Amino acid sequence: MAGDSEPPEGAGPLGPVPTAERPEGPHSADPGLPEEVLSACLACIDYAERSTGIRLDFESETLPILDHYATLAGKKFSPRVELEPLVALAIGAYFGEVVRRKLGGFWLTSGSVHDWRLCLRPVFLSLNPIGAAYDALHRGQSHHGPRSHLLVAHEDSEWVERRLASVPPTPLEDFYLLATRMEAIEVAVEALRARMVLQGYEEVVYEAEDYLAEMSTRPL
């Protein structure tokens, strides 16, 4: 694998910081992609390519590569702990974009990264992808990053928990991988969509005001 050498002086966490230019293609004018998320995604693509030799393209199949990059990046933190927030932001932004582009949604990025949310439109489900990145870097939740739990409507919590509990258990070493997290999100979305169909709400689409109203009633 490439990228074992230290970055040159003045470089970013695992390579030079890329310029925040919008990539060409169908997402180049995407209103669901805030500039701060775009910049972090571009950084992640650059860092991961320098470390693994593979360029990420926002497909869910790239998440195992992202997990591999997170493992490589985590090994560099002990002597350079100041890099962790930068790398976690980059990884989390990219992971959130993979989720958003595959499942449909939007970002809420006001305040600190502890308050960021990636919110889905087809079902009421959100999470903080930056928290998921911290979990992946630490292979656990003993860190100072945001919480990474899935937020669903109170009345849907038990339904989703039962569905997730029915999935075959994940080996402990894989539990906090982003590829595993993506699988859990897809299972939860499937369960929520099935519930919406049963209740006759399959045409409902959730917007920012729906999430802001729910988040105002309970802490994240």
Salt bridges, closest charged atoms under 4 A:
GLU6 OE2 - LYS76 NZ 3.65
GLU6 OE1 - ARG80 NH1 2.94
ASP30 OD2 - HIS27 ND1 3.49
ASP30 OD2 - ARG100 NH2 2.75
GLU35 OE2 - ARG22 NH2 2.94
ASP46 OD2 - ARG50 NE 3.24
GLU49 OE1 - ARG55 NH1 2.68
GLU84 OE2 - HIS138 NE2 2.55
GLU97 OE2 - ARG100 NE 2.59
GLU97 OE1 - ARG101 NE 2.68
ASP135 OD1 - HIS143 NE2 2.58
ASP135 OD2 - ARG181 NH2 2.98
ASP156 OD1 - ARG195 NE 2.65
GLU158 OE2 - ARG162 NH1 3.23
GLU186 OE2 - LYS102 NZ 2.71
GLU207 OE1 - ARG121 NH1 2.38
GLU214 OE2 - ARG218 NH2 2.59
